[in-house]
Amino acid sequence: MVIPATIEEWEEWTGMRLPSSGGYIIKEGLVPLEIDKTMNKGVYVEPNVWMRHYLD
C-alpha cells in the first residue's frame, strides 16, 4: 500500500508536526512515514505479503 500526500495533508491526518525531511513514526503505522520537505511530499509505503495456498 502506498499513500502519497502533501506534508500539510499528513500533518492534518496524523495530528503531528513534520518540520524536516526524514522518517517519522506514526500511530498504528507498520513503517515510518518518509517526508521530503523540498518536494512538499510525504509517502507511506506499507509492505504486504501475498501467499498462495494449494487445496487438495
CHARMM-style PDB file with segment names, atoms N, HN, CA, C and O in Angstrom:
ATOM      1  N   MET     1       0.850  -1.164   0.000  1.00  0.00      PROA
ATOM      2  CA  MET     1       0.000   0.000   0.000  1.00  0.00      PROA
ATOM      3  C   MET     1       0.903   1.236   0.000  1.00  0.00      PROA
ATOM      4  O   MET     1       1.820   1.344   0.814  1.00  0.00      PROA
ATOM      5  N   VAL     2       0.639   2.144  -0.901  1.00  0.00      PROA
ATOM      6  HN  VAL     2      -0.105   2.056  -1.562  1.00  0.00      PROA
ATOM      7  CA  VAL     2       1.415   3.378  -0.998  1.00  0.00      PROA
ATOM      8  C   VAL     2       0.455   4.560  -0.874  1.00  0.00      PROA
ATOM      9  O   VAL     2      -0.531   4.648  -1.606  1.00  0.00      PROA
ATOM     10  N   ILE     3       0.752   5.469   0.062  1.00  0.00      PROA
ATOM     11  HN  ILE     3       1.553   5.397   0.656  1.00  0.00      PROA
ATOM     12  CA  ILE     3      -0.093   6.650   0.261  1.00  0.00      PROA
ATOM     13  C   ILE     3       0.773   7.898   0.141  1.00  0.00      PROA
ATOM     14  O   ILE     3       1.445   8.277   1.100  1.00  0.00      PROA
ATOM     15  N   PRO     4       0.766   8.545  -1.032  1.00  0.00      PROA
ATOM     16  CA  PRO     4       1.480   9.808  -1.186  1.00  0.00      PROA
ATOM     17  C   PRO     4       0.531  10.978  -0.884  1.00  0.00      PROA
ATOM     18  O   PRO     4      -0.654  10.922  -1.213  1.00  0.00      PROA
ATOM     19  N   ALA     5       1.052  12.018  -0.267  1.00  0.00      PROA
ATOM     20  HN  ALA     5       2.015  12.064   0.000  1.00  0.00      PROA
ATOM     21  CA  ALA     5       0.238  13.202   0.029  1.00  0.00      PROA
ATOM     22  C   ALA     5       1.166  14.369   0.362  1.00  0.00      PROA
ATOM     23  O   ALA     5       2.366  14.189   0.569  1.00  0.00      PROA
ATOM     24  N   THR     6       0.587  15.561   0.408  1.00  0.00      PROA
ATOM     25  HN  THR     6      -0.388  15.707   0.239  1.00  0.00      PROA
ATOM     26  CA  THR     6       1.372  16.729   0.789  1.00  0.00      PROA
ATOM     27  C   THR     6       1.689  16.661   2.283  1.00  0.00      PROA
ATOM     28  O   THR     6       1.045  15.932   3.038  1.00  0.00      PROA
ATOM     29  N   ILE     7       2.681  17.425   2.684  1.00  0.00      PROA
ATOM     30  HN  ILE     7       3.203  18.017   2.071  1.00  0.00      PROA
ATOM     31  CA  ILE     7       3.036  17.467   4.100  1.00  0.00      PROA
ATOM     32  C   ILE     7       1.870  18.021   4.917  1.00  0.00      PROA
ATOM     33  O   ILE     7       1.596  17.539   6.016  1.00  0.00      PROA
ATOM     34  N   GLU     8       1.200  19.010   4.394  1.00  0.00      PROA
ATOM     35  HN  GLU     8       1.422  19.402   3.501  1.00  0.00      PROA
ATOM     36  CA  GLU     8       0.039  19.582   5.089  1.00  0.00      PROA
ATOM     37  C   GLU     8      -1.032  18.515   5.327  1.00  0.00      PROA
ATOM     38  O   GLU     8      -1.605  18.446   6.414  1.00  0.00      PROA
ATOM     39  N   GLU     9      -1.302  17.694   4.331  1.00  0.00      PROA
ATOM     40  HN  GLU     9      -0.837  17.749   3.447  1.00  0.00      PROA
ATOM     41  CA  GLU     9      -2.293  16.624   4.500  1.00  0.00      PROA
ATOM     42  C   GLU     9      -1.840  15.628   5.568  1.00  0.00      PROA
ATOM     43  O   GLU     9      -2.634  15.222   6.415  1.00  0.00      PROA
ATOM     44  N   TRP    10      -0.550  15.232   5.527  1.00  0.00      PROA
ATOM     45  HN  TRP    10       0.096  15.562   4.839  1.00  0.00      PROA
ATOM     46  CA  TRP    10      -0.044  14.291   6.525  1.00  0.00      PROA
ATOM     47  C   TRP    10      -0.108  14.885   7.927  1.00  0.00      PROA
ATOM     48  O   TRP    10      -0.422  14.176   8.883  1.00  0.00      PROA
ATOM     49  N   GLU    11       0.183  16.172   8.060  1.00  0.00      PROA
ATOM     50  HN  GLU    11       0.438  16.748   7.283  1.00  0.00      PROA
ATOM     51  CA  GLU    11       0.092  16.812   9.377  1.00  0.00      PROA
ATOM     52  C   GLU    11      -1.340  16.805   9.877  1.00  0.00      PROA
ATOM     53  O   GLU    11      -1.580  16.586  11.065  1.00  0.00      PROA
ATOM     54  N   GLU    12      -2.294  17.041   8.991  1.00  0.00      PROA
ATOM     55  HN  GLU    12      -2.099  17.219   8.026  1.00  0.00      PROA
ATOM     56  CA  GLU    12      -3.712  17.020   9.370  1.00  0.00      PROA
ATOM     57  C   GLU    12      -4.136  15.607   9.775  1.00  0.00      PROA
ATOM     58  O   GLU    12      -4.781  15.428  10.808  1.00  0.00      PROA
ATOM     59  N   TRP    13      -3.785  14.619   8.982  1.00  0.00      PROA
ATOM     60  HN  TRP    13      -3.261  14.765   8.143  1.00  0.00      PROA
ATOM     61  CA  TRP    13      -4.198  13.240   9.239  1.00  0.00      PROA
ATOM     62  C   TRP    13      -3.584  12.666  10.505  1.00  0.00      PROA
ATOM     63  O   TRP    13      -4.244  11.933  11.243  1.00  0.00      PROA
ATOM     64  N   THR    14      -2.300  13.003  10.763  1.00  0.00      PROA
ATOM     65  HN  THR    14      -1.764  13.598  10.164  1.00  0.00      PROA
ATOM     66  CA  THR    14      -1.601  12.406  11.900  1.00  0.00      PROA
ATOM     67  C   THR    14      -1.686  13.235  13.172  1.00  0.00      PROA
ATOM     68  O   THR    14      -1.445  12.721  14.264  1.00  0.00      PROA
ATOM     69  N   GLY    15      -2.030  14.525  13.040  1.00  0.00      PROA
ATOM     70  HN  GLY    15      -2.225  14.943  12.152  1.00  0.00      PROA
ATOM     71  CA  GLY    15      -2.023  15.407  14.200  1.00  0.00      PROA
ATOM     72  C   GLY    15      -0.616  15.717  14.676  1.00  0.00      PROA
ATOM     73  O   GLY    15      -0.419  16.124  15.821  1.00  0.00      PROA
ATOM     74  N   MET    16       0.369  15.526  13.795  1.00  0.00      PROA
ATOM     75  HN  MET    16       0.209  15.196  12.865  1.00  0.00      PROA
ATOM     76  CA  MET    16       1.773  15.749  14.136  1.00  0.00      PROA
ATOM     77  C   MET    16       2.342  16.900  13.318  1.00  0.00      PROA
ATOM     78  O   MET    16       1.867  17.190  12.219  1.00  0.00      PROA
ATOM     79  N   ARG    17       3.373  17.556  13.871  1.00  0.00      PROA
ATOM     80  HN  ARG    17       3.758  17.320  14.763  1.00  0.00      PROA
ATOM     81  CA  ARG    17       4.163  18.492  13.082  1.00  0.00      PROA
ATOM     82  C   ARG    17       5.275  17.700  12.425  1.00  0.00      PROA
ATOM     83  O   ARG    17       5.899  16.845  13.054  1.00  0.00      PROA
ATOM     84  N   LEU    18       5.516  17.987  11.162  1.00  0.00      PROA
ATOM     85  HN  LEU    18       5.009  18.682  10.651  1.00  0.00      PROA
ATOM     86  CA  LEU    18       6.557  17.302  10.397  1.00  0.00      PROA
ATOM     87  C   LEU    18       7.508  18.364   9.870  1.00  0.00      PROA
ATOM     88  O   LEU    18       7.453  18.716   8.692  1.00  0.00      PROA
ATOM     89  N   PRO    19       8.387  18.881  10.738  1.00  0.00      PROA
ATOM     90  CA  PRO    19       9.181  20.063  10.418  1.00  0.00      PROA
ATOM     91  C   PRO    19      10.384  19.862   9.496  1.00  0.00      PROA
ATOM     92  O   PRO    19      10.913  20.834   8.957  1.00  0.00      PROA
ATOM     93  N   SER    20      10.822  18.616   9.306  1.00  0.00      PROA
ATOM     94  HN  SER    20      10.392  17.826   9.743  1.00  0.00      PROA
ATOM     95  CA  SER    20      12.013  18.408   8.470  1.00  0.00      PROA
ATOM     96  C   SER    20      11.912  17.093   7.713  1.00  0.00      PROA
ATOM     97  O   SER    20      11.085  16.237   8.029  1.00  0.00      PROA
ATOM     98  N   SER    21      12.757  16.951   6.722  1.00  0.00      PROA
ATOM     99  HN  SER    21      13.429  17.646   6.466  1.00  0.00      PROA
ATOM    100  CA  SER    21      12.799  15.715   5.940  1.00  0.00      PROA
ATOM    101  C   SER    21      13.296  14.564   6.813  1.00  0.00      PROA
ATOM    102  O   SER    21      14.096  14.756   7.729  1.00  0.00      PROA
ATOM    103  N   GLY    22      12.803  13.364   6.506  1.00  0.00      PROA
ATOM    104  HN  GLY    22      12.153  13.208   5.762  1.00  0.00      PROA
ATOM    105  CA  GLY    22      13.235  12.176   7.236  1.00  0.00      PROA
ATOM    106  C   GLY    22      12.076  11.252   7.517  1.00  0.00      PROA
ATOM    107  O   GLY    22      10.966  11.456   7.024  1.00  0.00      PROA
ATOM    108  N   GLY    23      12.339  10.245   8.306  1.00  0.00      PROA
ATOM    109  HN  GLY    23      13.240  10.080   8.707  1.00  0.00      PROA
ATOM    110  CA  GLY    23      11.317   9.271   8.668  1.00  0.00      PROA
ATOM    111  C   GLY    23      10.641   9.613   9.982  1.00  0.00      PROA
ATOM    112  O   GLY    23      11.300  10.046  10.927  1.00  0.00      PROA
ATOM    113  N   TYR    24       9.335   9.423  10.048  1.00  0.00      PROA
ATOM    114  HN  TYR    24       8.800   9.071   9.280  1.00  0.00      PROA
ATOM    115  CA  TYR    24       8.551   9.699  11.258  1.00  0.00      PROA
ATOM    116  C   TYR    24       7.718   8.473  11.605  1.00  0.00      PROA
ATOM    117  O   TYR    24       7.096   7.862  10.736  1.00  0.00      PROA
ATOM    118  N   ILE    25       7.715   8.127  12.877  1.00  0.00      PROA
ATOM    119  HN  ILE    25       8.220   8.624  13.583  1.00  0.00      PROA
ATOM    120  CA  ILE    25       6.873   7.042  13.353  1.00  0.00      PROA
ATOM    121  C   ILE    25       5.469   7.606  13.551  1.00  0.00      PROA
ATOM    122  O   ILE    25       5.277   8.583  14.275  1.00  0.00      PROA
ATOM    123  N   ILE    26       4.492   6.979  12.900  1.00  0.00      PROA
ATOM    124  HN  ILE    26       4.647   6.185  12.312  1.00  0.00      PROA
ATOM    125  CA  ILE    26       3.111   7.434  13.042  1.00  0.00      PROA
ATOM    126  C   ILE    26       2.300   6.373  13.778  1.00  0.00      PROA
ATOM    127  O   ILE    26       2.597   5.181  13.703  1.00  0.00      PROA
ATOM    128  N   LYS    27       1.287   6.821  14.481  1.00  0.00      PROA
ATOM    129  HN  LYS    27       1.046   7.789  14.542  1.00  0.00      PROA
ATOM    130  CA  LYS    27       0.446   5.924  15.272  1.00  0.00      PROA
ATOM    131  C   LYS    27      -0.145   4.843  14.375  1.00  0.00      PROA
ATOM    132  O   LYS    27      -0.717   5.128  13.322  1.00  0.00      PROA
ATOM    133  N   GLU    28       0.006   3.605  14.812  1.00  0.00      PROA
ATOM    134  HN  GLU    28       0.470   3.374  15.667  1.00  0.00      PROA
ATOM    135  CA  GLU    28      -0.513   2.425  14.134  1.00  0.00      PROA
ATOM    136  C   GLU    28       0.125   2.166  12.767  1.00  0.00      PROA
ATOM    137  O   GLU    28      -0.387   1.358  11.992  1.00  0.00      PROA
ATOM    138  N   GLY    29       1.222   2.834  12.471  1.00  0.00      PROA
ATOM    139  HN  GLY    29       1.638   3.490  13.101  1.00  0.00      PROA
ATOM    140  CA  GLY    29       1.932   2.579  11.224  1.00  0.00      PROA
ATOM    141  C   GLY    29       2.871   1.389  11.383  1.00  0.00      PROA
ATOM    142  O   GLY    29       3.427   1.167  12.459  1.00  0.00      PROA
ATOM    143  N   LEU    30       3.043   0.635  10.321  1.00  0.00      PROA
ATOM    144  HN  LEU    30       2.592   0.816   9.447  1.00  0.00      PROA
ATOM    145  CA  LEU    30       3.959  -0.504  10.348  1.00  0.00      PROA
ATOM    146  C   LEU    30       5.376  -0.097   9.981  1.00  0.00      PROA
ATOM    147  O   LEU    30       6.337  -0.770  10.354  1.00  0.00      PROA
ATOM    148  N   VAL    31       5.504   1.001   9.254  1.00  0.00      PROA
ATOM    149  HN  VAL    31       4.723   1.547   8.951  1.00  0.00      PROA
ATOM    150  CA  VAL    31       6.808   1.514   8.821  1.00  0.00      PROA
ATOM    151  C   VAL    31       6.797   3.028   8.995  1.00  0.00      PROA
ATOM    152  O   VAL    31       5.726   3.623   9.120  1.00  0.00      PROA
ATOM    153  N   PRO    32       7.959   3.657   9.006  1.00  0.00      PROA
ATOM    154  CA  PRO    32       7.985   5.121   9.122  1.00  0.00      PROA
ATOM    155  C   PRO    32       7.399   5.818   7.890  1.00  0.00      PROA
ATOM    156  O   PRO    32       7.494   5.320   6.768  1.00  0.00      PROA
ATOM    157  N   LEU    33       6.808   6.953   8.126  1.00  0.00      PROA
ATOM    158  HN  LEU    33       6.731   7.358   9.037  1.00  0.00      PROA
ATOM    159  CA  LEU    33       6.364   7.856   7.073  1.00  0.00      PROA
ATOM    160  C   LEU    33       7.579   8.641   6.614  1.00  0.00      PROA
ATOM    161  O   LEU    33       8.268   9.240   7.439  1.00  0.00      PROA
ATOM    162  N   GLU    34       7.857   8.652   5.325  1.00  0.00      PROA
ATOM    163  HN  GLU    34       7.297   8.166   4.655  1.00  0.00      PROA
ATOM    164  CA  GLU    34       9.017   9.363   4.786  1.00  0.00      PROA
ATOM    165  C   GLU    34       8.580  10.738   4.280  1.00  0.00      PROA
ATOM    166  O   GLU    34       7.711  10.847   3.415  1.00  0.00      PROA
ATOM    167  N   ILE    35       9.197  11.783   4.835  1.00  0.00      PROA
ATOM    168  HN  ILE    35       9.903  11.694   5.538  1.00  0.00      PROA
ATOM    169  CA  ILE    35       8.879  13.162   4.491  1.00  0.00      PROA
ATOM    170  C   ILE    35      10.024  13.776   3.698  1.00  0.00      PROA
ATOM    171  O   ILE    35      11.192  13.625   4.054  1.00  0.00      PROA
ATOM    172  N   ASP    36       9.673  14.477   2.609  1.00  0.00      PROA
ATOM    173  HN  ASP    36       8.724  14.600   2.320  1.00  0.00      PROA
ATOM    174  CA  ASP    36      10.648  15.218   1.799  1.00  0.00      PROA
ATOM    175  C   ASP    36      10.174  16.667   1.734  1.00  0.00      PROA
ATOM    176  O   ASP    36       9.267  16.998   0.971  1.00  0.00      PROA
ATOM    177  N   LYS    37      10.800  17.528   2.542  1.00  0.00      PROA
ATOM    178  HN  LYS    37      11.537  17.258   3.162  1.00  0.00      PROA
ATOM    179  CA  LYS    37      10.378  18.935   2.612  1.00  0.00      PROA
ATOM    180  C   LYS    37      10.589  19.668   1.290  1.00  0.00      PROA
ATOM    181  O   LYS    37       9.766  20.506   0.922  1.00  0.00      PROA
ATOM    182  N   THR    38      11.673  19.374   0.568  1.00  0.00      PROA
ATOM    183  HN  THR    38      12.342  18.693   0.867  1.00  0.00      PROA
ATOM    184  CA  THR    38      11.935  20.087  -0.689  1.00  0.00      PROA
ATOM    185  C   THR    38      10.882  19.773  -1.745  1.00  0.00      PROA
ATOM    186  O   THR    38      10.604  20.609  -2.606  1.00  0.00      PROA
ATOM    187  N   MET    39      10.296  18.585  -1.691  1.00  0.00      PROA
ATOM    188  HN  MET    39      10.522  17.907  -0.992  1.00  0.00      PROA
ATOM    189  CA  MET    39       9.251  18.192  -2.644  1.00  0.00      PROA
ATOM    190  C   MET    39       7.847  18.427  -2.083  1.00  0.00      PROA
ATOM    191  O   MET    39       6.859  18.222  -2.787  1.00  0.00      PROA
ATOM    192  N   ASN    40       7.750  18.861  -0.798  1.00  0.00      PROA
ATOM    193  HN  ASN    40       8.553  19.027  -0.225  1.00  0.00      PROA
ATOM    194  CA  ASN    40       6.472  19.028  -0.109  1.00  0.00      PROA
ATOM    195  C   ASN    40       5.641  17.752  -0.221  1.00  0.00      PROA
ATOM    196  O   ASN    40       4.467  17.780  -0.590  1.00  0.00      PROA
ATOM    197  N   LYS    41       6.290  16.624   0.112  1.00  0.00      PROA
ATOM    198  HN  LYS    41       7.244  16.601   0.413  1.00  0.00      PROA
ATOM    199  CA  LYS    41       5.623  15.343  -0.073  1.00  0.00      PROA
ATOM    200  C   LYS    41       5.947  14.411   1.077  1.00  0.00      PROA
ATOM    201  O   LYS    41       7.067  14.386   1.587  1.00  0.00      PROA
ATOM    202  N   GLY    42       4.947  13.649   1.471  1.00  0.00      PROA
ATOM    203  HN  GLY    42       4.037  13.669   1.057  1.00  0.00      PROA
ATOM    204  CA  GLY    42       5.130  12.553   2.401  1.00  0.00      PROA
ATOM    205  C   GLY    42       4.627  11.291   1.733  1.00  0.00      PROA
ATOM    206  O   GLY    42       3.599  11.305   1.056  1.00  0.00      PROA
ATOM    207  N   VAL    43       5.353  10.197   1.923  1.00  0.00      PROA
ATOM    208  HN  VAL    43       6.188  10.186   2.473  1.00  0.00      PROA
ATOM    209  CA  VAL    43       4.935   8.924   1.325  1.00  0.00      PROA
ATOM    210  C   VAL    43       5.016   7.838   2.389  1.00  0.00      PROA
ATOM    211  O   VAL    43       6.040   7.652   3.045  1.00  0.00      PROA
ATOM    212  N   TYR    44       3.914   7.137   2.535  1.00  0.00      PROA
ATOM    213  HN  TYR    44       3.082   7.288   2.002  1.00  0.00      PROA
ATOM    214  CA  TYR    44       3.849   5.994   3.433  1.00  0.00      PROA
ATOM    215  C   TYR    44       3.761   4.755   2.555  1.00  0.00      PROA
ATOM    216  O   TYR    44       2.837   4.627   1.752  1.00  0.00      PROA
ATOM    217  N   VAL    45       4.720   3.839   2.703  1.00  0.00      PROA
ATOM    218  HN  VAL    45       5.471   3.943   3.355  1.00  0.00      PROA
ATOM    219  CA  VAL    45       4.732   2.605   1.916  1.00  0.00      PROA
ATOM    220  C   VAL    45       4.668   1.442   2.891  1.00  0.00      PROA
ATOM    221  O   VAL    45       5.647   1.124   3.567  1.00  0.00      PROA
ATOM    222  N   GLU    46       3.499   0.813   2.953  1.00  0.00      PROA
ATOM    223  HN  GLU    46       2.704   1.072   2.403  1.00  0.00      PROA
ATOM    224  CA  GLU    46       3.306  -0.308   3.866  1.00  0.00      PROA
ATOM    225  C   GLU    46       3.486  -1.612   3.096  1.00  0.00      PROA
ATOM    226  O   GLU    46       2.813  -1.838   2.091  1.00  0.00      PROA
ATOM    227  N   PRO    47       4.385  -2.462   3.559  1.00  0.00      PROA
ATOM    228  CA  PRO    47       4.623  -3.719   2.843  1.00  0.00      PROA
ATOM    229  C   PRO    47       3.433  -4.663   2.971  1.00  0.00      PROA
ATOM    230  O   PRO    47       2.653  -4.588   3.920  1.00  0.00      PROA
ATOM    231  N   ASN    48       3.319  -5.540   2.002  1.00  0.00      PROA
ATOM    232  HN  ASN    48       3.953  -5.602   1.231  1.00  0.00      PROA
ATOM    233  CA  ASN    48       2.310  -6.590   2.104  1.00  0.00      PROA
ATOM    234  C   ASN    48       2.916  -7.883   1.606  1.00  0.00      PROA
ATOM    235  O   ASN    48       3.907  -7.881   0.875  1.00  0.00      PROA
ATOM    236  N   VAL    49       2.328  -8.958   1.996  1.00  0.00      PROA
ATOM    237  HN  VAL    49       1.523  -8.960   2.589  1.00  0.00      PROA
ATOM    238  CA  VAL    49       2.820 -10.278   1.621  1.00  0.00      PROA
ATOM    239  C   VAL    49       1.669 -11.057   1.013  1.00  0.00      PROA
ATOM    240  O   VAL    49       0.579 -11.124   1.581  1.00  0.00      PROA
ATOM    241  N   TRP    50       1.919 -11.637  -0.132  1.00  0.00      PROA
ATOM    242  HN  TRP    50       2.804 -11.583  -0.593  1.00  0.00      PROA
ATOM    243  CA  TRP    50       0.928 -12.486  -0.783  1.00  0.00      PROA
ATOM    244  C   TRP    50       1.353 -13.932  -0.592  1.00  0.00      PROA
ATOM    245  O   TRP    50       2.521 -14.276  -0.773  1.00  0.00      PROA
ATOM    246  N   MET    51       0.403 -14.770  -0.227  1.00  0.00      PROA
ATOM    247  HN  MET    51      -0.546 -14.491  -0.080  1.00  0.00      PROA
ATOM    248  CA  MET    51       0.680 -16.185  -0.045  1.00  0.00      PROA
ATOM    249  C   MET    51      -0.266 -16.993  -0.913  1.00  0.00      PROA
ATOM    250  O   MET    51      -1.432 -16.640  -1.092  1.00  0.00      PROA
ATOM    251  N   ARG    52       0.254 -18.072  -1.443  1.00  0.00      PROA
ATOM    252  HN  ARG    52       1.201 -18.359  -1.298  1.00  0.00      PROA
ATOM    253  CA  ARG    52      -0.570 -18.952  -2.254  1.00  0.00      PROA
ATOM    254  C   ARG    52      -0.765 -20.245  -1.463  1.00  0.00      PROA
ATOM    255  O   ARG    52       0.199 -20.856  -1.003  1.00  0.00      PROA
ATOM    256  N   HSD    53      -2.022 -20.648  -1.314  1.00  0.00      PROA
ATOM    257  HN  HSD    53      -2.805 -20.151  -1.688  1.00  0.00      PROA
ATOM    258  CA  HSD    53      -2.352 -21.889  -0.615  1.00  0.00      PROA
ATOM    259  C   HSD    53      -2.955 -22.848  -1.628  1.00  0.00      PROA
ATOM    260  O   HSD    53      -3.885 -22.500  -2.355  1.00  0.00      PROA
ATOM    261  N   TYR    54      -2.424 -24.035  -1.664  1.00  0.00      PROA
ATOM    262  HN  TYR    54      -1.669 -24.318  -1.072  1.00  0.00      PROA
ATOM    263  CA  TYR    54      -2.942 -25.047  -2.574  1.00  0.00      PROA
ATOM    264  C   TYR    54      -3.929 -25.923  -1.828  1.00  0.00      PROA
ATOM    265  O   TYR    54      -3.661 -26.375  -0.715  1.00  0.00      PROA
ATOM    266  N   LEU    55      -5.063 -26.156  -2.446  1.00  0.00      PROA
ATOM    267  HN  LEU    55      -5.281 -25.788  -3.350  1.00  0.00      PROA
ATOM    268  CA  LEU    55      -6.087 -27.038  -1.873  1.00  0.00      PROA
ATOM    269  C   LEU    55      -6.036 -28.363  -2.611  1.00  0.00      PROA
ATOM    270  O   LEU    55      -5.945 -28.397  -3.838  1.00  0.00      PROA
ATOM    271  N   ASP    56      -6.093 -29.444  -1.868  1.00  0.00      PROA
ATOM    272  HN  ASP    56      -6.167 -29.417  -0.871  1.00  0.00      PROA
ATOM    273  CA  ASP    56      -6.076 -30.771  -2.491  1.00  0.00      PROA
ATOM    274  C   ASP    56      -7.459 -31.189  -2.891  1.00  0.00      PROA
ATOM    275  OT1 ASP    56      -7.642 -32.280  -3.431  1.00  0.00      PROA
TER     276      ASP     56
END
